[in-house]
């Protein structure tokens, strides 16, 4: 015969097995407000940094921030659908080289640090974004500068 203490243990055991779900990366980044602030911060730092500023000369800032936030939301399980172009198309013609790419990665790290995002979430996000480098960075010789045919 089972002892009463053992019966009690079996009775409450299923309740103790309730698993608390881990927050998504999206939630750890601060949800909608957080990814919007991250997108804004990265764009603002990009505009001010001499290594990246030229890539922000002619762009629609609010649209760019919206698309970055949307993509971050989508990639981090926030439930959004990214409506922008793939990275190759979105960055075509910008002639982005590795120094500018890595400067932008540092901008992202800076913003995540400023927002108090933990190392685990930061590293998880960087792992998700890293494969985009192949689509964003221009390799090979830089295109020759345009010449003015009337100057010849």
C-alpha atoms as one frame of an Amber mdcrd trajectory, in Angstrom:
protein
   0.000   0.000   0.000   1.275   3.483  -0.884   1.979   5.836   1.929  -0.008
   9.123   2.038   3.124  11.220   1.465   3.920   9.255  -1.664   0.338   9.646
  -2.910   0.559  13.394  -2.355   3.796  13.470  -4.312   2.154  11.718  -7.287
  -0.869  14.015  -7.022   1.137  17.235  -7.296   3.835  15.961  -9.665   1.947
  16.828 -12.921   1.500  20.417 -11.728   5.194  20.799 -11.063   5.950  19.788
 -14.649   4.413  22.930 -16.176   7.071  24.334 -18.467   7.486  28.059 -18.686
   8.178  29.016 -22.271  11.275  31.034 -22.965  10.712  34.515 -24.372  11.408
  34.816 -28.074  14.416  36.730 -29.280  11.957  39.388 -30.466  10.693  39.769
 -26.901  14.239  39.863 -25.513  15.025  42.688 -27.967  12.125  44.681 -26.544
   9.295  43.729 -28.882   7.890  46.246 -31.334   9.298  49.260 -29.505  12.690
  47.613 -29.097  13.229  46.611 -32.721  12.015  50.040 -33.889  14.535  51.710
 -31.582  17.296  49.350 -32.743  16.530  50.130 -36.397  16.503  53.869 -35.697
  19.759  53.732 -33.738  21.601  51.765 -36.408  20.468  54.172 -39.142  21.395
  57.233 -37.079  24.880  55.879 -36.328  25.292  54.898 -39.975  24.507  58.440
 -41.125  27.134  59.903 -38.770  29.962  57.412 -39.345  32.371  58.451 -42.139
  32.795  54.759 -43.072  29.085  54.379 -43.818  27.605  57.855 -44.288  27.874
  57.820 -48.096  25.505  54.850 -48.203  22.863  56.983 -46.509  23.089  59.969
 -48.881  19.898  59.376 -50.803  17.498  57.200 -48.891  14.093  57.403 -47.265
  14.954  57.163 -43.583  11.492  56.351 -42.263  10.975  53.622 -44.893  14.441
  52.170 -44.248  13.884  52.088 -40.488  10.449  50.519 -40.973  11.875  47.777
 -43.197  14.805  47.078 -40.856  12.428  46.814 -37.885  10.086  44.616 -39.911
  12.932  42.321 -40.920  14.250  42.111 -37.349  10.745  41.263 -36.162  10.374
  38.566 -38.812  13.781  36.999 -38.184  13.353  36.929 -34.399   9.895  35.338
 -34.301   7.916  38.483 -33.633   5.196  37.511 -36.073   5.931  40.128 -38.738
   6.213  39.549 -42.446   9.162  41.321 -44.082   7.867  43.163 -47.143  11.170
  44.507 -48.458  13.529  43.270 -51.124  16.090  40.562 -50.517  19.422  41.926
 -49.311  21.179  41.598 -52.668  18.517  43.683 -54.426  18.116  46.161 -51.558
  21.855  46.942 -51.523  22.543  46.726 -55.267  24.515  49.660 -56.570  25.590
  50.870 -53.119  29.078  49.381 -53.516  29.218  48.332 -49.872  32.638  46.959
 -48.926  33.702  44.987 -45.866  34.815  48.030 -43.800  31.363  49.610 -44.156
  29.654  46.298 -43.432  31.686  45.720 -40.271  31.137  49.334 -39.198  27.390
  48.718 -39.459  27.742  45.545 -37.391  29.499  47.686 -34.761  26.651  50.219
 -34.925  24.241  47.379 -34.210  26.379  46.180 -31.299  26.501  49.734 -29.916
  22.726  50.112 -30.076  22.133  46.707 -28.493  24.548  47.621 -25.680  22.862
  51.019 -25.187  19.514  49.256 -24.894  20.838  46.757 -22.366  20.340  43.697
 -24.570  22.057  40.703 -22.988  25.007  38.924 -24.562  22.994  35.804 -25.346
  20.319  37.722 -27.278  22.955  39.889 -28.946  24.954  36.885 -30.131  21.820
  35.080 -31.281  20.791  38.085 -33.381  24.265  38.464 -34.885  24.271  34.757
 -35.838  20.940  35.232 -37.613  22.131  38.311 -39.510  25.670  37.126 -40.379
  24.746  35.151 -43.528  23.428  38.384 -45.098  26.999  39.582 -45.545  27.309
  37.529 -48.747  24.338  39.378 -50.240  25.274  42.856 -49.046  29.055  43.200
 -49.482  30.330  44.008 -52.960  33.364  41.933 -53.841  35.823  42.355 -56.676
  37.198  45.536 -58.120  35.401  48.736 -57.339  33.593  50.221 -60.305  35.490
  52.979 -62.050  34.257  56.472 -61.250  31.987  58.009 -63.823  33.806  60.275
 -66.236  32.564  63.448 -67.739  32.661  62.990 -71.546  32.644  66.787 -72.084
  35.934  67.130 -70.178  37.815  65.138 -72.842
